[in-house]
Amino acid sequence: TQLYLNNNNFTGDFPSALVNLTNLKMLGLHGNNFDTDVPRSRIKEKVRVQKYLGVIKKNKNLWLKRKNKKLKIERDRLKVEKNAEAENEKLKAEYEELKTEVEMLKASLLF
């Protein structure tokens, strides 16, 4: 028996009743968004489960979004650090200029 439930946009937990279908040879689940994974340990080994989309894609997309958000935060942090370093170098240069000017003023006052 083949059961194709593809492209129904099902959500929620994977229906446990599907696990008990004894003559099931093919189970198509492409295009659904179950919140729980297919309990493969409870489905006979001879059943091929088509799950190109669904939980795997949903979890992968969620993981990628989180990963991208973390990367963006890290990239932004590095930009801030780089800008802070550049600003620090600029301030150091200004400090050295002012220090030189003060030394020149001191020297001119002594003469």
N, C-alpha and C positions, 0 to 999 in steps of 0.2 A: 504494500500500500504506500502511496505517495501522498503527502499532504503539503500543499504549497500555501503558505500564509504570507507570501511576499507582498510588500508595498501596501500594507494596511495601516502603517503608522501606529501600531499597537504600543501602548505604554504600560507601565506598572510592572509587577512581578511576572516572571516567566510562568505560564500556566502549568501547574504541576500535573494536571490531567493528561497532558501530552506525553508525559513520561511513561504512563501506563499503557500506551497503545502497543499491543503485542505484535501486530503484523506490520508495523511501520518500518519502511525501508528508506524513505527519503523524507526529510523535513525541511522545507524551505522557509526561512525566516527573514530573508533579505528585505530591507526597507521598513524595519520596525525599530522601536526604541524602548525595549524592555529595560527596566531598572536593574534587574538581576540577571546574572549570566545563565546560560543554558546549563542545567545540571548534567553534564556529560557522564558523570559517574553513574547516574541513574538511568541513562538511555543506553540501550543495547549498542555494542560496538559496531554492529552492521549498519546502524543508522548513520547516514551522512547528513550532517547538519550544515545547511547553507546559511551562513551568517556574515555575509560580506559587510552589511551595514548593521545597525542595531547597537547593541551594547558595546561591541568592540570599537566601532566608529565613534560612538558617543563618548566613551571613556578616553579614546585617543585624542579626540578633539578637545575635551576638557583638559587633558594633560598638556596638550600643545598650547592651549590658551594660557594655562598657568605658567608653563615654561617660558612662553613669549613675554608674559607679564614680568616674570623674574628677570629675564634677559634685559627687558626695557628698563627696569629699575636699576639693574647693575650698570647698564650703559649710561643712564642718567647720573648715577653716582660717580662713575668714572669721569664724565664730563665736568661735574661739579669739582671733583678733585683736581682735574687738569686746569680748570679755570682758577681754582684757588692757588695752585702752584704758580701759574702765570702771574696772578695778582701779587703773590708773595715775592716773586722775583722782581716785579716792577717796584714794589714797595722797598725792597732791599736796595735797588739801584737809586731810588729817590733818597733813601736814607744816606747812602754813601755820598751823593751829591751835596746834600745838606751838611753833612759832616765836614766835607771838604770846604764848603762855603764858610762854616763856623771857624774852621782852622785859619782860613784866609783872613777873616774879620779879626780874629784874635791877634794874628801876626801884624795886621795893619794898625791895630790899636797900640801895640807895643812900640811902634816906631814913631 
